[in-house]
Amino acid sequence: MKVIIVEDEFLAQQELSWLIKNHSGMEIVASFDDGMDVLKYLQHHEVDAIFLDINIPSLDGVLLAQNISKFAHRPFIVFITAWKEHAVEAFELEAFDYILKPYQESRIIGMLQKLEAAYQQQTSQPAASHENRDATTINLIKDERIIVTDINDIYYAEAHEKMTFVYTRRESYVMPMNITEFCSRLPESHFFRCHRSYVVNLSKIREIEPWFNNTYILRLRDLDFQVPVSRSKVKEFRQLMRL
C-alpha cells in the first residue's frame, strides 16, 4: 500500500512517518510540505492513501482534497489538523478519517489498522467502482471525529429538522444533513424510508406490530425503541416484507 504524507511541520511529519512505519505495512513513497507539489506529483504517480494536513502552503488541504476527489483513481484521504473546526468539511469530502494534533499513538494505530483493512477490501474487488467500494461503509460524525462505520451496524436514523440522528447498537451520531440526503448514501436493499422522519435497517427488525389506521410499529433487535411506519408507506412496506 503506497502512501504519501503532506505536512509542512517537520517534526509532525517525522512523527507521523515513524508511526506509519512502525505500526503498519504501508510504504511511504514521498513526503511534501506544499499543496501544489502534491498535485504535480499525483499527475504522474498513483498512491493508495494520503495523510493530508489542512494548513499547508500554496493550496490548503481542503482545496487539494477537492481536486483529488475528481481523479479517476481516488486515494483514501486522512486529514491531519490541529483544529477541530474542519471536521464537517472533511466529512463532506468523504475523508477516510480525521486526526487531531498532537497525535495520540493509540488513535493513529487504530486508524492505520482500519485503513489497511479498507484497502484490502478494495483490492480484493479490483473491478469495483469507488461507489461500490463505499457501499459497505459510511462515514459518521462523533465528537468532531469521522467514524468509518459498517453499514449493517446502523439500526435506524431519525430526522431532526436539518440534522439526522443515526443510531447503532451502542452509539448515536449527529449528521449535518437532512434525512433525505442521508438516505441517499444508504443501500436501498438494506434500508427503508418507513416514515418522513425515519429510515430503518430491514435486517434489524425483530417484530412488526399492527398499529392504528392500519399502520405498523417496528420493534428492533437489541434496542428498546419502536420505529413507526406511516400510512403512506404501508403498501410499499407490505410488498417489501411480503405481508
Order of alpha helices (4+ residues) and beta strands (2+ residues): beta-alpha-beta-alpha-beta-alpha-beta-alpha-beta-alpha-alpha-beta-beta-beta-beta-beta-alpha-beta-beta-beta-beta-beta-alpha
